[in-house]
Amino acid sequence: MAKEKRQESLEDYLESMLMLKEQKGFIRSVDISRLLGVTKPSVSYATRKLREQGYITMDNDGLINFTSTGLELAQKTYDKHKTLSNFFKSIGVEPKIAQQDACRIEHDISSETYKALCKHIEKLSSLNLKN
């Protein structure tokens, strides 16, 4: 279980890094710390683990870059988060709660359930377009 929690935490870091990259065009440790509300040593530990696992690199200026594998995992996690969050909001869940629940579920939902949910959302969207 501890290994699963660590992987979940690393996915959260990658997702946050992708959000920062989209917002600012670059990723710095200090921005990750602010976004996640964690200490700089926590970010240093996480970025070291992410580098060791081949998900990110850091240049001489301390800017963080994704490897292709890291970008793929970050996008996958972020897409799940957005899909789940939007779905929860569409069924009446308050936005803050929808965000929090999406963050929890995005790591644990099976591929089968996620694909079925996406298919259901597409079906609902096509029905709404017809009306």
ABEGO torsion letter per residue (X at the ends): XAAAAAAAAAAAAAAAAAAAAAAAGBBBAAAAAAAAGBBAAAAAAAAAAAAAAGABBBBAAGBBBBBAAAAAAAAAAAAAAAAAAAAAAAAGBBAAAAAAAAAAAAAABBAAAAAAAAAAAAAAAAAAAAX
